[in-house]
């Protein structure tokens, strides 16, 4: 890709430069009470390929330098929009070195390159998520800067983090849950298609995509749990262990939590809670994904999540995560039954001029993007 402006030259990420991309991710922690880096070892392109049927990762270099100082990604995937299958895009993976002024300039230049990829692509409407309390980033995206797509806030998405040990103790005796087998592949795809059409931005999970070790790397049919009734499967959920290509690493703790950590760690085993790892340690966590359950069927929902937590305990995971819209009944139902820590992101639609009509046509269905692939 051609050079764009005075601050950076921008290129497509590939095998020749993905090591620099991984270094950028390692060196740019996300602030919070627990400061973490979202790492992509051993190859950042493996993780990216789960995000869509096609993708562009753009990396930026300061002129005359070899280190990657910025990145951003654009994905295309088939998803349900207003009940129909549409090709949509996702924008994300933005990381920049430097101070606020430098980051702003690099972001403008990244979107100049992203616009070129958009014009060569097959989608008009995008969605993206930004951590809700990252006020500086949200103001920047909403400012209407030159070259930026229009960002419209749509929905609060809550990522629920459930301690595996406490989740595994939830008992729901009125539902029969079993591990899926290869004979269930069609039933799983049917459940996901039927449920997905009721939501906005729910990915299309047909049998071919579910079997793809590019789109669903590390996920097998045996990682799914099915709830059965006399008429057949009525719900499914997967425990997608992504630690082989996505890692959450503890960089440190905010002041208050750093002081409390020794006391918390002394008490945590007594109440069957995970301890807070030392800086530099990997957080043993992964996503629950591919949820399909009727909105009013709380028993099935709880039984599936509890079964996944019991399996996660066998894999020595400490936490499982599930991203869900705040107004989705699933959110309130899980919070009533499971011990959850929540962090909130804002879901935006994003579009350049050619996508304005598509954004305006969105109905009021609850969004359900698959947070495990974002």
SETOR-134774 format. One record per residue (C-alpha): x, y, z; residue number from 1; chain; residue in one letter. Coordinates in pm, whole numbers. Layout:
% residues N
atom X: X&Y: Y&Z: Z&n: NUM&chain: A&res: a
...
END
This chain:
% residues 374
atom X: 0&Y: 0&Z: 0&n: 1&chain: A&res: x
atom X: 127&Y: 344&Z: -83&n: 2&chain: A&res: x
atom X: 262&Y: 598&Z: 165&n: 3&chain: A&res: x
atom X: 9&Y: 857&Z: 273&n: 4&chain: A&res: x
atom X: 126&Y: 1154&Z: 474&n: 5&chain: A&res: x
atom X: 415&Y: 1300&Z: 661&n: 6&chain: A&res: x
atom X: 385&Y: 1100&Z: 984&n: 7&chain: A&res: x
atom X: 370&Y: 741&Z: 855&n: 8&chain: A&res: x
atom X: 390&Y: 502&Z: 571&n: 9&chain: A&res: x
atom X: 115&Y: 241&Z: 581&n: 10&chain: A&res: x
atom X: 140&Y: -118&Z: 463&n: 11&chain: A&res: x
atom X: -70&Y: -431&Z: 464&n: 12&chain: A&res: x
atom X: 25&Y: -671&Z: 741&n: 13&chain: A&res: x
atom X: 159&Y: -1005&Z: 621&n: 14&chain: A&res: x
atom X: 404&Y: -1271&Z: 731&n: 15&chain: A&res: x
atom X: 697&Y: -1036&Z: 666&n: 16&chain: A&res: x
atom X: 591&Y: -780&Z: 928&n: 17&chain: A&res: x
atom X: 350&Y: -955&Z: 1164&n: 18&chain: A&res: x
atom X: 626&Y: -993&Z: 1427&n: 19&chain: A&res: x
atom X: 635&Y: -613&Z: 1449&n: 20&chain: A&res: x
atom X: 258&Y: -612&Z: 1490&n: 21&chain: A&res: x
atom X: 281&Y: -854&Z: 1782&n: 22&chain: A&res: x
atom X: 547&Y: -635&Z: 1942&n: 23&chain: A&res: x
atom X: 318&Y: -331&Z: 1914&n: 24&chain: A&res: x
atom X: 38&Y: -524&Z: 2087&n: 25&chain: A&res: x
atom X: 272&Y: -634&Z: 2367&n: 26&chain: A&res: x
atom X: 387&Y: -276&Z: 2425&n: 27&chain: A&res: x
atom X: 42&Y: -111&Z: 2435&n: 28&chain: A&res: x
atom X: -147&Y: -219&Z: 2749&n: 29&chain: A&res: x
atom X: -511&Y: -135&Z: 2807&n: 30&chain: A&res: x
atom X: -562&Y: 77&Z: 3117&n: 31&chain: A&res: x
atom X: -803&Y: -15&Z: 3396&n: 32&chain: A&res: x
atom X: -800&Y: -154&Z: 3750&n: 33&chain: A&res: x
atom X: -618&Y: -450&Z: 3596&n: 34&chain: A&res: x
atom X: -377&Y: -332&Z: 3326&n: 35&chain: A&res: x
atom X: -353&Y: -594&Z: 3052&n: 36&chain: A&res: x
atom X: -204&Y: -649&Z: 2711&n: 37&chain: A&res: x
atom X: -403&Y: -839&Z: 2449&n: 38&chain: A&res: x
atom X: -139&Y: -1048&Z: 2279&n: 39&chain: A&res: x
atom X: -152&Y: -1263&Z: 1966&n: 40&chain: A&res: x
atom X: 117&Y: -1527&Z: 1993&n: 41&chain: A&res: x
atom X: 254&Y: -1706&Z: 1796&n: 42&chain: A&res: x
atom X: 112&Y: -1529&Z: 1488&n: 43&chain: A&res: x
atom X: -117&Y: -1226&Z: 1484&n: 44&chain: A&res: x
atom X: -265&Y: -1327&Z: 1150&n: 45&chain: A&res: x
atom X: -406&Y: -1648&Z: 1298&n: 46&chain: A&res: x
atom X: -617&Y: -1451&Z: 1545&n: 47&chain: A&res: x
atom X: -720&Y: -1198&Z: 1279&n: 48&chain: A&res: x
atom X: -852&Y: -1470&Z: 1050&n: 49&chain: A&res: x
atom X: -1120&Y: -1565&Z: 1304&n: 50&chain: A&res: x
atom X: -1268&Y: -1215&Z: 1275&n: 51&chain: A&res: x
atom X: -1418&Y: -1239&Z: 929&n: 52&chain: A&res: x
atom X: -1432&Y: -1407&Z: 591&n: 53&chain: A&res: x
atom X: -1172&Y: -1155&Z: 475&n: 54&chain: A&res: x
atom X: -965&Y: -890&Z: 651&n: 55&chain: A&res: x
atom X: -712&Y: -612&Z: 608&n: 56&chain: A&res: x
atom X: -468&Y: -535&Z: 887&n: 57&chain: A&res: x
atom X: -282&Y: -212&Z: 824&n: 58&chain: A&res: x
atom X: 47&Y: -136&Z: 999&n: 59&chain: A&res: x
atom X: 215&Y: 203&Z: 1014&n: 60&chain: A&res: x
atom X: 581&Y: 302&Z: 1030&n: 61&chain: A&res: x
atom X: 735&Y: 640&Z: 1090&n: 62&chain: A&res: x
atom X: 934&Y: 738&Z: 785&n: 63&chain: A&res: x
atom X: 1288&Y: 609&Z: 801&n: 64&chain: A&res: x
atom X: 1210&Y: 366&Z: 1086&n: 65&chain: A&res: x
atom X: 1151&Y: -10&Z: 1090&n: 66&chain: A&res: x
atom X: 938&Y: -50&Z: 1403&n: 67&chain: A&res: x
atom X: 561&Y: -80&Z: 1367&n: 68&chain: A&res: x
atom X: 408&Y: 217&Z: 1552&n: 69&chain: A&res: x
atom X: 39&Y: 185&Z: 1458&n: 70&chain: A&res: x
atom X: -214&Y: -70&Z: 1343&n: 71&chain: A&res: x
atom X: -581&Y: -95&Z: 1259&n: 72&chain: A&res: x
atom X: -796&Y: -365&Z: 1103&n: 73&chain: A&res: x
atom X: -1094&Y: -397&Z: 876&n: 74&chain: A&res: x
atom X: -1294&Y: -720&Z: 856&n: 75&chain: A&res: x
atom X: -1573&Y: -838&Z: 625&n: 76&chain: A&res: x
atom X: -1819&Y: -1107&Z: 732&n: 77&chain: A&res: x
atom X: -2168&Y: -1232&Z: 658&n: 78&chain: A&res: x
atom X: -2406&Y: -1139&Z: 940&n: 79&chain: A&res: x
atom X: -2776&Y: -1088&Z: 1000&n: 80&chain: A&res: x
atom X: -2904&Y: -734&Z: 949&n: 81&chain: A&res: x
atom X: -3278&Y: -672&Z: 990&n: 82&chain: A&res: x
atom X: -3330&Y: -1048&Z: 968&n: 83&chain: A&res: x
atom X: -3148&Y: -1096&Z: 638&n: 84&chain: A&res: x
atom X: -2795&Y: -1209&Z: 559&n: 85&chain: A&res: x
atom X: -2578&Y: -913&Z: 461&n: 86&chain: A&res: x
atom X: -2209&Y: -852&Z: 412&n: 87&chain: A&res: x
atom X: -2099&Y: -615&Z: 690&n: 88&chain: A&res: x
atom X: -1768&Y: -486&Z: 820&n: 89&chain: A&res: x
atom X: -1597&Y: -451&Z: 1154&n: 90&chain: A&res: x
atom X: -1333&Y: -187&Z: 1234&n: 91&chain: A&res: x
atom X: -1098&Y: -245&Z: 1524&n: 92&chain: A&res: x
atom X: -757&Y: -349&Z: 1657&n: 93&chain: A&res: x
atom X: -641&Y: 15&Z: 1671&n: 94&chain: A&res: x
atom X: -312&Y: 57&Z: 1857&n: 95&chain: A&res: x
atom X: -71&Y: 352&Z: 1839&n: 96&chain: A&res: x
atom X: 260&Y: 441&Z: 2002&n: 97&chain: A&res: x
atom X: 331&Y: 794&Z: 2121&n: 98&chain: A&res: x
atom X: 145&Y: 1075&Z: 2294&n: 99&chain: A&res: x
atom X: -212&Y: 1189&Z: 2239&n: 100&chain: A&res: x
atom X: -127&Y: 1433&Z: 1959&n: 101&chain: A&res: x
atom X: 82&Y: 1173&Z: 1775&n: 102&chain: A&res: x
atom X: -186&Y: 909&Z: 1816&n: 103&chain: A&res: x
atom X: -452&Y: 1140&Z: 1678&n: 104&chain: A&res: x
atom X: -243&Y: 1215&Z: 1371&n: 105&chain: A&res: x
atom X: -161&Y: 849&Z: 1317&n: 106&chain: A&res: x
atom X: -528&Y: 757&Z: 1349&n: 107&chain: A&res: x
atom X: -623&Y: 1013&Z: 1082&n: 108&chain: A&res: x
atom X: -362&Y: 865&Z: 850&n: 109&chain: A&res: x
atom X: -476&Y: 510&Z: 932&n: 110&chain: A&res: x
atom X: -829&Y: 598&Z: 826&n: 111&chain: A&res: x
atom X: -700&Y: 745&Z: 502&n: 112&chain: A&res: x
atom X: -554&Y: 402&Z: 425&n: 113&chain: A&res: x
atom X: -862&Y: 227&Z: 563&n: 114&chain: A&res: x
atom X: -1080&Y: 427&Z: 325&n: 115&chain: A&res: x
atom X: -881&Y: 289&Z: 31&n: 116&chain: A&res: x
atom X: -939&Y: -66&Z: 157&n: 117&chain: A&res: x
atom X: -1308&Y: 15&Z: 201&n: 118&chain: A&res: x
atom X: -1343&Y: 139&Z: -156&n: 119&chain: A&res: x
atom X: -1185&Y: -182&Z: -285&n: 120&chain: A&res: x
atom X: -1406&Y: -398&Z: -61&n: 121&chain: A&res: x
atom X: -1761&Y: -530&Z: -55&n: 122&chain: A&res: x
atom X: -1934&Y: -362&Z: 241&n: 123&chain: A&res: x
atom X: -2092&Y: -26&Z: 313&n: 124&chain: A&res: x
atom X: -2186&Y: -58&Z: 680&n: 125&chain: A&res: x
atom X: -1948&Y: -133&Z: 967&n: 126&chain: A&res: x
atom X: -1978&Y: -181&Z: 1339&n: 127&chain: A&res: x
atom X: -1715&Y: -139&Z: 1607&n: 128&chain: A&res: x
atom X: -1683&Y: -131&Z: 1985&n: 129&chain: A&res: x
atom X: -1503&Y: 113&Z: 2215&n: 130&chain: A&res: x
atom X: -1463&Y: 69&Z: 2592&n: 131&chain: A&res: x
atom X: -1736&Y: 288&Z: 2740&n: 132&chain: A&res: x
atom X: -1520&Y: 475&Z: 2992&n: 133&chain: A&res: x
atom X: -1247&Y: 550&Z: 2736&n: 134&chain: A&res: x
atom X: -1379&Y: 902&Z: 2700&n: 135&chain: A&res: x
atom X: -1082&Y: 1032&Z: 2502&n: 136&chain: A&res: x
atom X: -1115&Y: 764&Z: 2234&n: 137&chain: A&res: x
atom X: -1491&Y: 805&Z: 2208&n: 138&chain: A&res: x
atom X: -1463&Y: 1181&Z: 2166&n: 139&chain: A&res: x
atom X: -1203&Y: 1129&Z: 1896&n: 140&chain: A&res: x
atom X: -1415&Y: 883&Z: 1701&n: 141&chain: A&res: x
atom X: -1726&Y: 1098&Z: 1734&n: 142&chain: A&res: x
atom X: -1552&Y: 1424&Z: 1638&n: 143&chain: A&res: x
atom X: -1606&Y: 1392&Z: 1263&n: 144&chain: A&res: x
atom X: -1238&Y: 1440&Z: 1179&n: 145&chain: A&res: x
atom X: -1128&Y: 1448&Z: 814&n: 146&chain: A&res: x
atom X: -1120&Y: 1103&Z: 658&n: 147&chain: A&res: x
atom X: -1298&Y: 936&Z: 949&n: 148&chain: A&res: x
atom X: -1615&Y: 738&Z: 890&n: 149&chain: A&res: x
atom X: -1923&Y: 862&Z: 1073&n: 150&chain: A&res: x
atom X: -1944&Y: 693&Z: 1415&n: 151&chain: A&res: x
atom X: -2294&Y: 658&Z: 1564&n: 152&chain: A&res: x
atom X: -2333&Y: 513&Z: 1916&n: 153&chain: A&res: x
atom X: -2595&Y: 237&Z: 1912&n: 154&chain: A&res: x
atom X: -2588&Y: 8&Z: 2213&n: 155&chain: A&res: x
atom X: -2409&Y: -77&Z: 2535&n: 156&chain: A&res: x
atom X: -2239&Y: -417&Z: 2514&n: 157&chain: A&res: x
atom X: -2143&Y: -578&Z: 2844&n: 158&chain: A&res: x
atom X: -1868&Y: -838&Z: 2868&n: 159&chain: A&res: x
atom X: -1948&Y: -1058&Z: 3166&n: 160&chain: A&res: x
atom X: -1652&Y: -1231&Z: 3329&n: 161&chain: A&res: x
atom X: -1760&Y: -1535&Z: 3529&n: 162&chain: A&res: x
atom X: -1525&Y: -1711&Z: 3774&n: 163&chain: A&res: x
atom X: -1515&Y: -2072&Z: 3662&n: 164&chain: A&res: x
atom X: -1529&Y: -2230&Z: 4008&n: 165&chain: A&res: x
atom X: -1840&Y: -2042&Z: 4117&n: 166&chain: A&res: x
atom X: -2008&Y: -2089&Z: 3778&n: 167&chain: A&res: x
atom X: -1946&Y: -2462&Z: 3791&n: 168&chain: A&res: x
atom X: -2144&Y: -2487&Z: 4117&n: 169&chain: A&res: x
atom X: -2468&Y: -2359&Z: 3961&n: 170&chain: A&res: x
atom X: -2708&Y: -2654&Z: 3932&n: 171&chain: A&res: x
atom X: -3008&Y: -2674&Z: 3699&n: 172&chain: A&res: x
atom X: -3159&Y: -3019&Z: 3725&n: 173&chain: A&res: x
atom X: -3452&Y: -2961&Z: 3490&n: 174&chain: A&res: x
atom X: -3240&Y: -2953&Z: 3172&n: 175&chain: A&res: x
atom X: -3042&Y: -3226&Z: 2998&n: 176&chain: A&res: x
atom X: -2706&Y: -3094&Z: 2876&n: 177&chain: A&res: x
atom X: -2459&Y: -3304&Z: 2680&n: 178&chain: A&res: x
atom X: -2138&Y: -3255&Z: 2490&n: 179&chain: A&res: x
atom X: -2191&Y: -3235&Z: 2115&n: 180&chain: A&res: x
atom X: -2051&Y: -3484&Z: 1864&n: 181&chain: A&res: x
atom X: -1985&Y: -3475&Z: 1492&n: 182&chain: A&res: x
atom X: -2340&Y: -3602&Z: 1435&n: 183&chain: A&res: x
atom X: -2469&Y: -3272&Z: 1577&n: 184&chain: A&res: x
atom X: -2302&Y: -3037&Z: 1327&n: 185&chain: A&res: x
atom X: -2617&Y: -2975&Z: 1123&n: 186&chain: A&res: x
atom X: -2828&Y: -2923&Z: 1436&n: 187&chain: A&res: x
atom X: -2581&Y: -2667&Z: 1574&n: 188&chain: A&res: x
atom X: -2573&Y: -2473&Z: 1247&n: 189&chain: A&res: x
atom X: -2953&Y: -2476&Z: 1231&n: 190&chain: A&res: x
atom X: -2985&Y: -2346&Z: 1589&n: 191&chain: A&res: x
atom X: -2736&Y: -2067&Z: 1524&n: 192&chain: A&res: x
atom X: -2901&Y: -1962&Z: 1198&n: 193&chain: A&res: x
atom X: -3248&Y: -1958&Z: 1351&n: 194&chain: A&res: x
atom X: -3141&Y: -1763&Z: 1658&n: 195&chain: A&res: x
atom X: -2907&Y: -1532&Z: 1469&n: 196&chain: A&res: x
atom X: -3175&Y: -1395&Z: 1241&n: 197&chain: A&res: x
atom X: -3346&Y: -1237&Z: 1543&n: 198&chain: A&res: x
atom X: -3046&Y: -1013&Z: 1619&n: 199&chain: A&res: x
atom X: -2839&Y: -745&Z: 1452&n: 200&chain: A&res: x
atom X: -2480&Y: -826&Z: 1351&n: 201&chain: A&res: x
atom X: -2503&Y: -1190&Z: 1459&n: 202&chain: A&res: x
atom X: -2250&Y: -1374&Z: 1240&n: 203&chain: A&res: x
atom X: -2369&Y: -1636&Z: 994&n: 204&chain: A&res: x
atom X: -2241&Y: -1966&Z: 1128&n: 205&chain: A&res: x
atom X: -2315&Y: -2223&Z: 860&n: 206&chain: A&res: x
atom X: -2163&Y: -2569&Z: 869&n: 207&chain: A&res: x
atom X: -1867&Y: -2472&Z: 647&n: 208&chain: A&res: x
atom X: -1767&Y: -2179&Z: 870&n: 209&chain: A&res: x
atom X: -1805&Y: -2383&Z: 1187&n: 210&chain: A&res: x
atom X: -1576&Y: -2649&Z: 1041&n: 211&chain: A&res: x
atom X: -1319&Y: -2396&Z: 920&n: 212&chain: A&res: x
atom X: -996&Y: -2392&Z: 1119&n: 213&chain: A&res: x
atom X: -938&Y: -2044&Z: 982&n: 214&chain: A&res: x
atom X: -1265&Y: -1887&Z: 1103&n: 215&chain: A&res: x
atom X: -1302&Y: -2115&Z: 1406&n: 216&chain: A&res: x
atom X: -940&Y: -2191&Z: 1491&n: 217&chain: A&res: x
atom X: -911&Y: -2419&Z: 1791&n: 218&chain: A&res: x
atom X: -1287&Y: -2484&Z: 1808&n: 219&chain: A&res: x
atom X: -1428&Y: -2832&Z: 1749&n: 220&chain: A&res: x
atom X: -1777&Y: -2975&Z: 1763&n: 221&chain: A&res: x
atom X: -1683&Y: -3136&Z: 2095&n: 222&chain: A&res: x
atom X: -1639&Y: -2787&Z: 2244&n: 223&chain: A&res: x
atom X: -2015&Y: -2730&Z: 2208&n: 224&chain: A&res: x
atom X: -2279&Y: -2809&Z: 2466&n: 225&chain: A&res: x
atom X: -2634&Y: -2895&Z: 2361&n: 226&chain: A&res: x
atom X: -2955&Y: -2876&Z: 2560&n: 227&chain: A&res: x
atom X: -3206&Y: -3136&Z: 2445&n: 228&chain: A&res: x
atom X: -3578&Y: -3181&Z: 2482&n: 229&chain: A&res: x
atom X: -3802&Y: -3455&Z: 2346&n: 230&chain: A&res: x
atom X: -3816&Y: -3276&Z: 2010&n: 231&chain: A&res: x
atom X: -3439&Y: -3238&Z: 1972&n: 232&chain: A&res: x
atom X: -3180&Y: -2970&Z: 2058&n: 233&chain: A&res: x
atom X: -3322&Y: -2642&Z: 2190&n: 234&chain: A&res: x
atom X: -3001&Y: -2457&Z: 2275&n: 235&chain: A&res: x
atom X: -2625&Y: -2457&Z: 2231&n: 236&chain: A&res: x
atom X: -2315&Y: -2284&Z: 2362&n: 237&chain: A&res: x
atom X: -1943&Y: -2330&Z: 2294&n: 238&chain: A&res: x
atom X: -1640&Y: -2302&Z: 2519&n: 239&chain: A&res: x
atom X: -1389&Y: -2159&Z: 2272&n: 240&chain: A&res: x
atom X: -1043&Y: -2197&Z: 2424&n: 241&chain: A&res: x
atom X: -843&Y: -1936&Z: 2232&n: 242&chain: A&res: x
atom X: -531&Y: -1935&Z: 2448&n: 243&chain: A&res: x
atom X: -332&Y: -2092&Z: 2165&n: 244&chain: A&res: x
atom X: -359&Y: -1772&Z: 1958&n: 245&chain: A&res: x
atom X: -500&Y: -1498&Z: 2186&n: 246&chain: A&res: x
atom X: -360&Y: -1419&Z: 2530&n: 247&chain: A&res: x
atom X: -447&Y: -1171&Z: 2803&n: 248&chain: A&res: x
atom X: -132&Y: -1084&Z: 2999&n: 249&chain: A&res: x
atom X: -126&Y: -889&Z: 3325&n: 250&chain: A&res: x
atom X: 91&Y: -577&Z: 3294&n: 251&chain: A&res: x
atom X: 9&Y: -438&Z: 3636&n: 252&chain: A&res: x
atom X: -262&Y: -309&Z: 3867&n: 253&chain: A&res: x
atom X: -401&Y: 33&Z: 3946&n: 254&chain: A&res: x
atom X: -277&Y: 177&Z: 4276&n: 255&chain: A&res: x
atom X: -569&Y: 72&Z: 4496&n: 256&chain: A&res: x
atom X: -587&Y: -282&Z: 4361&n: 257&chain: A&res: x
atom X: -209&Y: -319&Z: 4377&n: 258&chain: A&res: x
atom X: -222&Y: -244&Z: 4750&n: 259&chain: A&res: x
atom X: -516&Y: -478&Z: 4810&n: 260&chain: A&res: x
atom X: -384&Y: -765&Z: 4600&n: 261&chain: A&res: x
atom X: -189&Y: -947&Z: 4879&n: 262&chain: A&res: x
atom X: -493&Y: -944&Z: 5109&n: 263&chain: A&res: x
atom X: -729&Y: -1050&Z: 4831&n: 264&chain: A&res: x
atom X: -501&Y: -1337&Z: 4731&n: 265&chain: A&res: x
atom X: -488&Y: -1459&Z: 5092&n: 266&chain: A&res: x
atom X: -868&Y: -1478&Z: 5111&n: 267&chain: A&res: x
atom X: -953&Y: -1585&Z: 4754&n: 268&chain: A&res: x
atom X: -882&Y: -1960&Z: 4794&n: 269&chain: A&res: x
atom X: -1107&Y: -1973&Z: 5101&n: 270&chain: A&res: x
atom X: -1405&Y: -1854&Z: 4895&n: 271&chain: A&res: x
atom X: -1305&Y: -2045&Z: 4579&n: 272&chain: A&res: x
atom X: -1214&Y: -1739&Z: 4380&n: 273&chain: A&res: x
atom X: -911&Y: -1710&Z: 4150&n: 274&chain: A&res: x
atom X: -616&Y: -1515&Z: 4285&n: 275&chain: A&res: x
atom X: -488&Y: -1204&Z: 4108&n: 276&chain: A&res: x
atom X: -177&Y: -1311&Z: 3913&n: 277&chain: A&res: x
atom X: 158&Y: -1139&Z: 3935&n: 278&chain: A&res: x
atom X: 244&Y: -886&Z: 3662&n: 279&chain: A&res: x
atom X: 379&Y: -1069&Z: 3360&n: 280&chain: A&res: x
atom X: 145&Y: -1364&Z: 3413&n: 281&chain: A&res: x
atom X: -113&Y: -1481&Z: 3165&n: 282&chain: A&res: x
atom X: -476&Y: -1455&Z: 3271&n: 283&chain: A&res: x
atom X: -631&Y: -1797&Z: 3219&n: 284&chain: A&res: x
atom X: -951&Y: -1689&Z: 3052&n: 285&chain: A&res: x
atom X: -1142&Y: -1745&Z: 2731&n: 286&chain: A&res: x
atom X: -1480&Y: -1686&Z: 2571&n: 287&chain: A&res: x
atom X: -1815&Y: -1856&Z: 2574&n: 288&chain: A&res: x
atom X: -1939&Y: -1824&Z: 2218&n: 289&chain: A&res: x
atom X: -2199&Y: -1940&Z: 1965&n: 290&chain: A&res: x
atom X: -2492&Y: -1896&Z: 2203&n: 291&chain: A&res: x
atom X: -2831&Y: -2005&Z: 2074&n: 292&chain: A&res: x
atom X: -3119&Y: -2015&Z: 2319&n: 293&chain: A&res: x
atom X: -3475&Y: -1881&Z: 2324&n: 294&chain: A&res: x
atom X: -3490&Y: -1537&Z: 2495&n: 295&chain: A&res: x
atom X: -3733&Y: -1658&Z: 2762&n: 296&chain: A&res: x
atom X: -3566&Y: -1994&Z: 2832&n: 297&chain: A&res: x
atom X: -3359&Y: -1904&Z: 3137&n: 298&chain: A&res: x
atom X: -3323&Y: -2263&Z: 3256&n: 299&chain: A&res: x
atom X: -3153&Y: -2368&Z: 2934&n: 300&chain: A&res: x
atom X: -2929&Y: -2061&Z: 2939&n: 301&chain: A&res: x
atom X: -2815&Y: -2122&Z: 3295&n: 302&chain: A&res: x
atom X: -2762&Y: -2495&Z: 3238&n: 303&chain: A&res: x
atom X: -2547&Y: -2434&Z: 2930&n: 304&chain: A&res: x
atom X: -2328&Y: -2175&Z: 3102&n: 305&chain: A&res: x
atom X: -2284&Y: -2393&Z: 3411&n: 306&chain: A&res: x
atom X: -2187&Y: -2693&Z: 3197&n: 307&chain: A&res: x
atom X: -1932&Y: -2482&Z: 3011&n: 308&chain: A&res: x
atom X: -1788&Y: -2361&Z: 3343&n: 309&chain: A&res: x
atom X: -1746&Y: -2719&Z: 3463&n: 310&chain: A&res: x
atom X: -1558&Y: -2804&Z: 3145&n: 311&chain: A&res: x
atom X: -1350&Y: -2486&Z: 3179&n: 312&chain: A&res: x
atom X: -1246&Y: -2595&Z: 3530&n: 313&chain: A&res: x
atom X: -1109&Y: -2920&Z: 3386&n: 314&chain: A&res: x
atom X: -902&Y: -2713&Z: 3142&n: 315&chain: A&res: x
atom X: -759&Y: -2507&Z: 3431&n: 316&chain: A&res: x
atom X: -925&Y: -2187&Z: 3316&n: 317&chain: A&res: x
atom X: -998&Y: -1928&Z: 3583&n: 318&chain: A&res: x
atom X: -1262&Y: -1721&Z: 3403&n: 319&chain: A&res: x
atom X: -1497&Y: -1741&Z: 3108&n: 320&chain: A&res: x
atom X: -1635&Y: -1435&Z: 2930&n: 321&chain: A&res: x
atom X: -1953&Y: -1369&Z: 2736&n: 322&chain: A&res: x
atom X: -2035&Y: -1043&Z: 2557&n: 323&chain: A&res: x
atom X: -2401&Y: -945&Z: 2543&n: 324&chain: A&res: x
atom X: -2606&Y: -631&Z: 2487&n: 325&chain: A&res: x
atom X: -2715&Y: -468&Z: 2811&n: 326&chain: A&res: x
atom X: -3083&Y: -470&Z: 2708&n: 327&chain: A&res: x
atom X: -3065&Y: -835&Z: 2600&n: 328&chain: A&res: x
atom X: -3263&Y: -1045&Z: 2854&n: 329&chain: A&res: x
atom X: -2963&Y: -1280&Z: 2868&n: 330&chain: A&res: x
atom X: -2763&Y: -1009&Z: 3045&n: 331&chain: A&res: x
atom X: -2999&Y: -963&Z: 3339&n: 332&chain: A&res: x
atom X: -3063&Y: -1336&Z: 3365&n: 333&chain: A&res: x
atom X: -2696&Y: -1428&Z: 3394&n: 334&chain: A&res: x
atom X: -2626&Y: -1151&Z: 3644&n: 335&chain: A&res: x
atom X: -2902&Y: -1284&Z: 3871&n: 336&chain: A&res: x
atom X: -2761&Y: -1635&Z: 3887&n: 337&chain: A&res: x
atom X: -2387&Y: -1613&Z: 3826&n: 338&chain: A&res: x
atom X: -2120&Y: -1411&Z: 4003&n: 339&chain: A&res: x
atom X: -2012&Y: -1173&Z: 3727&n: 340&chain: A&res: x
atom X: -1767&Y: -892&Z: 3680&n: 341&chain: A&res: x
atom X: -1882&Y: -662&Z: 3400&n: 342&chain: A&res: x
atom X: -1713&Y: -411&Z: 3177&n: 343&chain: A&res: x
atom X: -1906&Y: -210&Z: 2926&n: 344&chain: A&res: x
atom X: -1829&Y: -111&Z: 2569&n: 345&chain: A&res: x
atom X: -2024&Y: 109&Z: 2331&n: 346&chain: A&res: x
atom X: -2127&Y: -51&Z: 2004&n: 347&chain: A&res: x
atom X: -2108&Y: 195&Z: 1716&n: 348&chain: A&res: x
atom X: -2214&Y: 175&Z: 1358&n: 349&chain: A&res: x
atom X: -1956&Y: 333&Z: 1130&n: 350&chain: A&res: x
atom X: -1986&Y: 431&Z: 767&n: 351&chain: A&res: x
atom X: -1854&Y: 655&Z: 498&n: 352&chain: A&res: x
atom X: -2096&Y: 839&Z: 272&n: 353&chain: A&res: x
atom X: -2198&Y: 531&Z: 75&n: 354&chain: A&res: x
atom X: -2319&Y: 356&Z: 392&n: 355&chain: A&res: x
atom X: -2549&Y: 624&Z: 534&n: 356&chain: A&res: x
atom X: -2867&Y: 466&Z: 396&n: 357&chain: A&res: x
atom X: -2778&Y: 123&Z: 535&n: 358&chain: A&res: x
atom X: -2720&Y: 270&Z: 881&n: 359&chain: A&res: x
atom X: -3047&Y: 462&Z: 872&n: 360&chain: A&res: x
atom X: -3238&Y: 146&Z: 775&n: 361&chain: A&res: x
atom X: -3137&Y: -54&Z: 1085&n: 362&chain: A&res: x
atom X: -3437&Y: -162&Z: 1291&n: 363&chain: A&res: x
atom X: -3455&Y: -196&Z: 1670&n: 364&chain: A&res: x
atom X: -3346&Y: -558&Z: 1702&n: 365&chain: A&res: x
atom X: -3099&Y: -623&Z: 1982&n: 366&chain: A&res: x
atom X: -2740&Y: -646&Z: 1853&n: 367&chain: A&res: x
atom X: -2552&Y: -967&Z: 1917&n: 368&chain: A&res: x
atom X: -2207&Y: -950&Z: 1760&n: 369&chain: A&res: x
atom X: -1983&Y: -1242&Z: 1851&n: 370&chain: A&res: x
atom X: -1738&Y: -1085&Z: 2094&n: 371&chain: A&res: x
atom X: -1511&Y: -1388&Z: 2078&n: 372&chain: A&res: x
atom X: -1402&Y: -1289&Z: 1727&n: 373&chain: A&res: x
atom X: -1365&Y: -914&Z: 1781&n: 374&chain: A&res: x
END
